[in-house]
Amino acid sequence: MVVLVAVPTAQCLACRAPLTRDDASLVRVFGELEPSFRWGAYAMLVALVLLIVFVAALGAELRDIGAGRLAAPVVLVAGAVLGAGVLVQVLLGLAATIVDDGGGAPVARVVLSVAHGGAFAFAAPLAALAGAVSVVVVRTRWLPRPIGWAGFVVAGVALAWVTPGIGAVLGMAWLAVLSVALAVRGARSARPEEPVSASRP
């Protein structure tokens, strides 16, 4: 989750290339940032694999809970859509690496246009995933309830028209907290029970 948030944000802050720039300036900026785009694409590809594993494990956990059987398909579909969005970002990062090698300003403008509106693509699946999991958490106390209430806030912010970027970042942060809570729960359930000492006669 850290990679999915940090890499695009760092690239946007480093680039700062508006669509109104002339072609030569765009090509020069993208040429300077070519290593960042390349390594960022590889990092996000690794993060995508981990996201797929996480969503699959989350869906399996929900299926084991009576109240989560309806939420599990929602989580899996939302995770698939989220993964598709990450894959698009990976492809855009790789496309950005060829701007200075002959791709030209049109490729740079496409990368910038999609990147600026990319938060909208992440907001909807994050809201669906957070909402579905939060309903189960609040109803069953499967995880600490504050995680569920925070998930409702994340879903509301993500669906608000004026704050999709903030909602996407909050959603990724919420997923990170959720993964930590799941890891703690798994570690506690896997801990062997202490043997009962025999009482003395």
BELCORZI-V121190 format. One record per run of one state. SS is the DSSP state (a for helix, b for strand, c for the rest). FROM is the first residue (numbers start at 1). TO is the last residue. If there is no record, write none. Layout:
# BELCORZI-V121190
SS,FROM,TO / SS,FROM,TO
This chain:
# BELCORZI-V121190
c,1,1 / a,2,15 / c,16,22 / a,23,32 / c,33,33 / a,34,63 / c,64,65 / a,66,96 / c,97,98 / a,99,116 / c,117,117 / a,118,140 / c,141,144 / a,145,159 / c,160,160 / a,161,190 / c,191,201
